[in-house]
Every structure is written in structure tokens, then in C-alpha cells.
Amino acid sequence: MPSRDDQIFAERLAEAAGAAIRPLFRGNWAEEQKTDTSFVTEADRAAEAAMRAIIESERPGDGIIGEEYGTRNEGAGRQWVLDPIDGTTSFIAGRPIFGTLIALVQDGWPVIGVIDQPVARERWVGRIGHGTTFNGQPARVRTCKDLGTAVLGTTTPHQFTGDEVDAFMGLAKSVAERKIIYGGDCYNYGLVASGHVDLVCEAGLKLHDFAALVPVVEGAGGTMSDWQGNPLDAASDGRVLALGDPARLEDVLEAMG
């Protein structure tokens, strides 16, 4: 099980990333498009480099899986999974709804997660076996008695392809039309943990996109799964559901067909 020291260490990583990101927000920085067509900026790279330097110095036996600089100590049982800016498009557009994601994955399972919004200085922290906090105070999901009243979030409908489009549209038709929000990336999952959003549905995510979210949402009383209702681990296929009220999972899976 992860320790309190591991959690403190994860928050130190968030502080280092935020210190690299804040001076560049709405400023002048370089950007480029990667081979997968996503964008990367100077801030993404600076933030990951800052976190990796701390891990390599103080936890040299641990592994690192980073979006920008790849994997280190691939066979380690403990892996720090880093997404320096989840929501780079929002960062580029000057919208403070991106976040730094930090996870500790133990033997393939996420056990610590941090969602850090460095501009608004909002931070969700989850650790398996302990309650999630938002800026140091307990965070809690809300109940949802019926999908028809749920607030549904997703980053963009363009992420869905093939049969995924039909599955998402089936879910979208089950909630109130004017309660669907687009954009937000990891920030939406923090809002689930704090009881403002009921449901998030995504596809095409990589481990660095979702590992940190699991302890945060589940530590607040929610649940995260793949589209078959299975728990998320390092081998999951990147199709992700987050629910504030676990009682609605069967309703969601039914709506998605």
C-alpha cells in the first residue's frame, strides 16, 4: 500500500510542475505538433523535466512513465506516471481547465493520484484506502438517482470512432441535453470527485491520461471503469467511464448498448 510519504512526494512533484507552468501561461512559448497530431509546448516539457529530476534524484529505484520523455526503469514494480499538462489545447488557448496528472502505479494498479490545476491552484489528491481531498479538505461525490438528471462531461466527441460514436450517443440521449459539457480533460474528473459533475465518458486515453484519475474519483466515493464495467489498470484499453454514483453504472452500460 502507498504511504503518506508517497502522497507528500506526489504533491511535491505537483508543486515543481506548477512552478514550471505558471510563468508560461498566457505568455510566449514554443509549440509543435507531435506525430500523433497532438500538440506539445515548452511548458509540457519543462514541467515533466522538473518532476523527473526529483524522482530520479530521490526515488532512483522507481520507474517513470511520462508523456513527453518516455519510460525509465520499465520493469520496476512502482511507476510514477506523469502527464505534465493534460489538456494542452486548453493551455494553448489560455483556458485554466487543464491539469498536471501524477499517479503512482503499483504492479499495474493506480494507488495514488493527483489532479493539479496550477493556475487556479486547485488540487485533488487520492490515495487508495483514504478519502480524496480537494485543497486539503474532504471531497465527496454526489448521488444521482436517475441518468435523466445527470451532468455528463467529455473532452470532445471527436475522440470517438466507429462503434464508439453510437455508444456515446446512446449515453448522451439518456441524460438531459443541456447538461452535457464539452472540454475540460482531467478537470472534469476533479469535478466528479467534488460532486459537481455526475458522469464522464472518454475514449482513446493512454495510461498517463487516466491513471491519476482513478484514486481521486474512487477515494471520493465514485467509481471508474472501462466500457465493460471492469476496473482500470495499466492494461486497460483507454475507454473510460467515471461515475460519481456507482449505483448508476449498470444504467450507463445499458445506455451505451
N, C-alpha and C positions, 0 to 999 in steps of 0.2 A: 504493500500500500504506500502511496506517496505521503511524504511527511510535511509538516508545517514548514520546515526549512525549504523544501522543494517549492512550495507555494510562494514563499517570500522571494526565492530566487527567480521564479517566473515573473513576479511583479517587478523585480529589478530589471529584467530584460525589457519589460514594457516601458519602464522609465527611460532606458537607454534608447529604445526605438523612438519614443516620443520626442526626446531631445534632438534626434536627428531629423525628424519630420517637421516639427513646428516652424523652424526658421524658413523652410521652403514652401510652406502652404501659402497659396495665392501669391507666390513670388516668381522668381526667374530660375528655371531649372531645365535640364535637358530631358528629352523623352525619345523613345524609339519603339517600334513595333517588333514584337518577337515572332519567331517562326510559327507559333500557334495563333497569330493575329492579335493576341492581347498586347496591351501596352505596358511598358516599364519606364519608370522615371528615376532620376537621380536620387529622389527621396526613398524609393523602394530599396535601392541598392545600399544606400547609406544606413538605413535602419536595419537591414538584415546583417550587414557587416558589423555594426555595433553590437548586435545580440550575439553573433557567432564569436566575436572576440572574447566576450565574457565567458561563454560556455567553454571554449577551447582552453581558456586560462584556468578556470575554476572547476570545471567538470570534464576533464580530458578523457575520461573513460566512457562518457555518454556519447551517443550518436546525435547527428543533426540531419534533419530533412528540411531544406529550405527551398522556397520557390525560386529564388534568384541564383543561389550559389550551390545548389545540389546537396548531395549526401556525403556525410562524413561518418566513419565508424559504422558502416552499414549493418554489421552483424550484432551491434550492441542491443541488449535487452531493453535499455532505456533510450528513447529517442526524443529529442526536442524538435518539434515540428513547427516551423516558422513561416508565417505569411506576413511580411513586413507591412504591406498595405493591401488589405482585402477591399477591393473597390477602387482600383487605381483610376478608373474613369471618373468617379466622383471626386477624387483628389485633383485630377486634372481640371475638372470643371469648377473647383473651388467650393464643393459641397461637403460640409463636415459630417458626412454619414458613412465614411469609410472607417476601417479599423485595423489595428495590428492584432494578429491572431498568434497566440503562443500556446502550444499544447505539450504536455509530457505524455508520451505513449509508452506503456509498459507491456512488453510482449504482445504488441499489436493492438492494445486496448487503450483508448484515451482515459487518463486518470486525473489530469489537471488541465484546465482550460482558462485562458484569459482572452477577453474581448476588450480592447483598449481603444477608445476614441481620443486621440491625443490633443485635439484642438479644443473640444468641449470638456476635456478632462473627465470623461465618463468611463468607468471601468467595471466590468463584470468579471468575477473570479469564481470558478467552480473547482472543487476537489472531491473526488469520489469519497463517499461516506460522510460528507459535510455539506451544509447548506451553502448555496450560492450567495454571494454578496454583490451589491451594487454600490460603489464608492464606500465600501466598508460597512454598509447596512444590509440586513437580510433582504433578499429579493425573492419574490414569490409569484408564480403564475396565477392565472385566474381560471375559474371554472367556465365551461361553455356547454350549456345544456342542449344546444341544437346548432348544427352547422349553418343553418339559415341565418344565424345571428353573428357568425364568426367573422373576424377580420383576417383576411388571407394576404400574405405577402410573398412576393417573388422578385428576384432582381430584374429579370427580363423574360418575356415569353419567347424571345429568340433563342434561348438556350435549349428549348425542347425541339426534338427532331422525331420524325416518323411517328410511331405509336405513342410516344411521349406527349405529343400535342393533344391527342384525343384524351389521354389520361388527365392531363392538366385541365383541359376544357371541361371534362366531366366534373372535376373538383370545383372549378370556378363557377359552374352553374348551380352548385349546391350551396354557395354562400351568397350573401347579399351583394348585388352587382356593384354598389357604390362603396363597398367595404373591401375592395381589392386594391392593394397598394403595390406599385412597381418601383424598383430601385431600392437601395438600402444594403445589399450584400449582407455582411455579417451583422450589421446594426439591427436588422430585423430580428435576429435570434436573441439579441440582448433585450429587445422589446417584448419578445415572448416570455423571457425569464422574469421580466418586471411586470407582466400582466397587462400589457397594452395591445399586443397582437396575439391572436389565438393560434395561428397556423402559418407555417412557411413550407413551400414546396419548391424544390430545385432539382436540376439535373446537370450532369457534366461536371460535377465538382471533383476535385482531387483531394488527397488526404490533408494537404495544408489548408484547404478551404473549409473542411468540416471537423477536423479532429478537436480543435479547441472549443467548438460549439457544444459538443456532447456533454461534458461535465457541467457547463454553465446552465444549459436548459434542464438537464436532469436533476441537478442539485437544487433547482428552484421548484421542483415538483412536476416538471413536464416530462416528455419522452421524445427521443429521437430514434428514427429507424430508416431503413431503406424502403423502397416502394412495395416490398412484400411484408413489411412489418418486422423485419429482423434487426437486431441491434447493429450499430455501426462499429466497424473496426477497420484496421489498416487494409483489409482485403475487400471492403465494400465497393460497389460499382459506381458510386458518385451520384446516385439518385437518392435524394434525401428528403425526409419529412421531419418537421419539428412541430410538436403539438403542446400547447400549454395544458390542456386537459387530456390525460391519457385515455379517458373513457371514450373519446371521440375517434380513436384510431380505427376501429372497425368501420365506422361510418365513412371515414376518409378513404379507406381502401376499397370499400364498396362503390363509392362515388367515382373512383378512378378506374373502375372496371377490372 
